[in-house]
Amino acid sequence: MSYKVVVIGGGPGGYVAAIRAAQLGAEVALVEKGSVGGTCLNRGCIPTKAMAAGVSLLHSVQRAKEFGINTGEVSIDFGRLMERKNQVVDRLVKGVEFLLKKNKVDLFKGTARLSGSGRVMVAGSDGELELEAENIILATGTEPALNKDFGYDGDRVMTSQEALNLTGVPQRLVIIGGGVIGCEFACIFSALGSKVTVVEIMPGILPLLDKDVSRQMQSLMKRQGISIKTSVKIQGVRKQDSVAVVLEGGEEITADSVLISIGRVMNLKGLGLEEVGVSVGDRGQVLVNERMETTVAGIYAIGDITGRIQLAHVASAQGLVAAENIMGHCRLMDYRAVPSCIFTHPEVGSVGLTAQEADRAGIKVKTGKFSFLGSGKAQAMGETEGFVKFLAHPDTDHILGVHIVGPHATDLIAEAALAMQLGATVKQLAETIHAHPTLSESLLEAAEAVHGKSIHM
């Protein structure tokens, strides 16, 4: 079978690329060894957010008395929570399958490898078949990283994938790694009743975020009862009746379950990159240019395997770029305004430079900060923890970064991302009328604060 485009991997990069290429008139095949939607839909973004949504509702119900609403005793049906999570995932998987069929994308279930120039071998349950392709898009994604010293067994010592299929809430949970995934699971399981301990080798949790965000979240998570140990190395994990996490210096933390959350590794094994000459970088990433082309003509790569920014929406954007370039359009990937969202409690949204990155670049930024304590809408909601922080260029007034901790931060960050993408200045955003009373006014106030003019500070 011959195709204009063969996409290997059906995650948020792969299936988006396949559909866009088909929309532009290509004959397209998509190869996926599991369920379409990839890690994001099946084992990452969507299931964790479904769980986080349940936890968010739990927080609201627990505070209902503040609003004059009597609920009686509140209990958690963990089985039903997980059942709903699975229903959400299943519904969305079926939705993606429908979109592929609607756009006449041929879906092949199996494991793919590059078998030569313009050829893809697919090994499925019914044997092997070879697809001919004028163009190939690699979109195989990543999987959780492991450390042999941590005793991973997929049961008592697990990754995020197994955590999403637990049948009960661990009484004591140790999370190794205080990055995005670790902090999201810490907030989820702490709210569900686990005694959670986060162990992080860096001086603070969420170390890649703006320093004010990291400090605020560490403080808020501790107030939620989450124990956080930073600047700590783990010597090993010992399993007996319980699990003991042994820290450098001899301290032990006893737990029922351990969740390893130390990053992700690229799914490139067995793909056949060497056979066709696709170049790989020093971190194992597939080397691409801004058109998402690899070093081999006709082969493109998108998503986590490019080693750029490992986010689902970045993979989707890269997929669109690759597909449009294949179909004769000229589109370059632009990473200037990539929003990042963390579904902790409260949420975190960021875009652009952090204060640390600005320092390293030698930019003496102007800063404006507004606390949600000053927001009428946040007060009405009873969610006043957190802030909005702007970083602006001292000479041009252009927005260099925006960082939000607080209610609906993951939605609010979209305004900042759009402003940065369009090259807006702080003054232009501040002069844009924001509806009252809304949480978005907090961006206006933080923008005004850059120039010392916040009204409600």
Residue, then its C-alpha position, 0 to 999 in steps of 0.5 A: m500500500s502506498y501513501k503520501v504520508v505515513v505517521i508513526g505514533g497516534g498521540p496528540g502530535g501524530y493524529v493531529a498531523a495525520i488529520r491535517a495532512a488528510q485535510l490538505g488532500a494527502e492519502v494518509a496512514l497512521v500506525e499506532k501500537g496501542s490506543v490512539g491518543g497516545t500517552c496524553l489521552n490514555r496514560g497522562c494528561i486526560p486521566t490525571k485531569a479527570m482525577a484532578a477534576g474529582v479532587s477539585l470538586l471534593h475541595s469545593v464540597q468540603r468547603a460548602k459550609e462556608f457558602g451556607i450549604n450543608t452537605g452532611e458527611v462527605s466520603i470518597d468512592f475511589g472506585r467510582l472516581m477511577e471508573r469515571k476517569n476511564q469513561v472520559v478516556d474511552r469517550l475521547v479515544k472513540g472521538v479521535e478514532f471517529l475523526l480519523k475515519k471522518n478524514k479518511v486516515d487509514l489506521f493500522k494497529g501494530t509496531a512500526r519500524l523504518s525498513g528502508s527509504g520510504r518504507v515502513m514495516v508494521a508488525g501487528s496481530d495478523g503478521e507483518l505488512e509494508l507501507e510505502a510512503e513519500n513522507i514519514i512523520l515520526a511521533t513515537g513519544t516518551e515513556p516514564a524514566l526509571n532508575k534501577d536503584f528504585g526497585y520498580d516492579g509496577d506494583r508497590v513501586m510504580t510510575s504514573q502509568e500504574a498510579l492511574n490504575l490503582t484500585g485503592v488509595p495508598q495510606r502512605l505514598v512516597i513520590i520520588g521527584g518533585g516535578v510537574i507529574g510528581c506534584e500533580f499526583a501529590c496534590i491528588f492523593s493527598a486530597l484523597g487521604s494519602k499521607v504523601t511525601v515528595v522527595e526532590i534532589m533539587p533545592g526546591i520542587l518545580p525547579l524549572l518554573d519561576k522561583d516565586v512560583s516554586r516557593q509559593m507552591q512548596s508553601l501551599m503544598k506543605r499547608q495541605g499536609i504534604s511532606i516535602k524533602t528537597s536537596v535529598k538523594i535517594q540511596g535505594v528502595r527496600k521492599q519487605d512488608s512495607v516499602a522503605v525509601v532510604l535517603e542519603g545519610g541513612e534516613e528512611i521513609t516507610a510507605d505502602s507505595v512509591l511513585i517514581s516521577i523522575g522524567r521521561v525517556m524517548n521511544l526510539k528503540g527498534l524504530g530503525l533510525e540508524e538503518v535509514g540515517v536519521s541523526v540523533g543528538d547527544r540527549g538521544q533526541v531526533l534532530v529536526n529543523e524549524r520545518m520539523e524535517t530530520t536529516v533525511a529528506g522525506i522524514y519528519a519528527i515531532g513531539d517529545i522525541t525532538g527533545r524540544i518542549q515535552l508538552a502535548h500541545v507542542a507536539s500538536a503544533q509541531g504536527l501541524v507544521a510538519a503536515e503543512n510543509i509536506m503538502g507544499h506550504c511553508r510554516l516554521m515552528d515558533y516556540r516563543a510563547v508556549p504556555s505550560c499548565i500544571f494541575t496542582h491545587p491551586e493550578v499553575g500557568s506559565v509562559g515565557l521567561t522565568a526570573q532565573e532565565a532572564d538573569r542568565a540572559g542578562i536582562k534586568v526585567k521590570t516586574g509586576k505582581f498582583s495577589f488574588l487576595g485583591s481580586g473581587k472574583a477570587q474573594a467571591m469564589g473563596e479562592t484567594e491563594g496565589f498571584v499573577k506575575f509579569l516580567a517585562h523588558p525594561d526598554t521596550d515594555h514587551i512582555l517577556g514572561v507571565h506566571i500564575v499560581g491560583p484559581h483557573a491559572t491554566d485557563l488564564i495563561a492563554e491571554a498572556a500567551l496570545a499577548m506574547q505571540l502578538g508582540a504586545t507590550v505590558k501597556q497595551l495589555a493593561e489598556t485592554i478593558h477586562a470584564h468585572p468581576t473576573l479573574s482575568e482582571s488579575l492580569l490587568e492589575a499585574a500588568e499595571a503593577v509593572h509601572g506602579k499603577s495597580i489600583h487594587m494592589 
